[in-house]
Amino acid sequence: MSWEAEIAELRRREEMARRMGGPDKIRRQHDGGKLTVRERIDQLLDAGSFHEIGAIAGRAVYDDNGDLADFSPTNFVFGRGRVDGRPVVVGGDDFTVRGGAADAAIWQKQVMAEQMALELRIPMIRLVDGTGGGGSVKSLEMEGRTYVPLLPGWEHAVANLSTVPVVALALGSVAGLGAARAVSSHFSVMVEGISQMFIAGPPVVARTGVEMTKEELGGTDIHTRAGAVDLAVASEAEAFAAARRFLSYLPQSVHELPPRLPSQDDVNRREERLLSVIPRDRRRVYKVRDILDATLDEGSFFEMGRMYGRSVVTGLARLDGWPVAVLASDPYHYGGGWTADAAHKITRFVDLAETFHLPVVHFVDIPGFLIGPEAEQAGTIRHGARALAAVYQASVPWCSILLRKAFGVAGAGHSNHTRLRFRYAWPSGDWGSLPLEGGIEAAYRADLEKAEDPAALLQQIETRLNRVRSPFRTAEAFLVEEIIDPRDTRPLLCEFANLAAPLRRAGPTATFGYRP
């Protein structure tokens, strides 16, 4: 008595499933510069670690004797695997079978992938390459009916955002539900030249009278600048590397703490260039990423969302091996002022830090909210107030480095003032309710209008006020706690990271879950 025949049949079906859409469709995938879903999983995961689930699910054709004559696998491949030795769930669309559309899938597989990540408390990685929705209109004839739209398993996808790290790689033309799956993540990536993303593709959009190519409608340049995705890379290999690196800073779930890695970078490293990196002329800009390189663990800064909300820099990094979330002002864009887009970016990033217990380091040079008609039309103050709410709701340890400006309501949002103010100011600090530039004209308008020489009076007032804007006068009143030598920034930040480490607490956030 043996079950060898059934095992042989199992292996035959598994082999048929691995053929995916067949040689012609695989060749077409490769000719388009894309890997197949199975090649992607092999490159993403640790070698030999993938355990597939539902491999032989699909559509079978049987002959008159009841024997399997043909088999087409579902176009969603998923299972468990490992990234740098840590378990993950990975699920990917197979574009070689009906273009990744759901009418060639068994939707329960996607639902189980999301549920598995949620209940096992391990990261979810989505390899999105297709629509993933209801399929084409051909399904109307195939099924003989239509349906009211629903989103099976979406409750798990939403819950995952507040429970486990979610990474989405858009690796082809992604539309509809596929696009929603891509952006409903903590970190999303597109590949230049092969990835496009849209609510509806060019043929559908053409019915509105707008003719566009896939790249014009939803290429990487569109979505990185709109903030729909976090990163665009040159190849699929770079996308997989970015996913692995992102996950390296985060815990497996909110029920754990982010892992510390060994660091070879001296915690007492003092960079001489920091002493002169901020120009004395307040109108001149500087490269804030140079400051990050000089203070964070060498090579550890991983920037996210560089092309969106560009007056604010966001990314993950390490200090003495401890993972931290980094916010920084970029004076090259609106002088570091908070735009509506920057406020969106801040809210999402602070929520990421709060969700996964990452201490925040904020390098501050904020002249305030962006002003003017465009800022008002964008609803900047509403979006800015939401960012302030995220800052004030955050409970993770927080340290601010006041590089230069901190003005107005946005400047006050450099940290939550009701908590222990763990912050350091550089001698270049410049703060208040309004910058002198523009503020003088508003405050002394009546005097300037009466003056015989308004320009001379303006200069006198500015000279007089400049005497009291010194950061040392603020420190005299203990309205800023410490002014430091910029070269001491790294040692002090490493001390902060080590002091903050035992304060972190695993578990769901008590204040506010991740805002999708």
Beta strands, then each sheet from edge to edge (+ up, - down):
strand 1: 51-53
strand 2: 58-62
strand 3: 68-73
strand 4: 76-83
strand 5: 86-93
strand 6: 124-128
strand 7: 166-170
strand 8: 173-175
strand 9: 187-191
strand 10: 196-198
strand 11: 231-233
strand 12: 302-304
strand 13: 312-319
strand 14: 322-329
strand 15: 360-366
strand 16: 398-407
strand 17: 423-425
strand 18: 430-432
sheet 1: 1+ 4- 5+ 6+ 7+ 9+ 11+
sheet 2: 2+ 3-
sheet 3: 8+ 10+
sheet 4: 12+ 13- 14+ 15+ 16+ 17+
sheet 5: 12+ 13- 14+ 15+ 16+ 18+
end
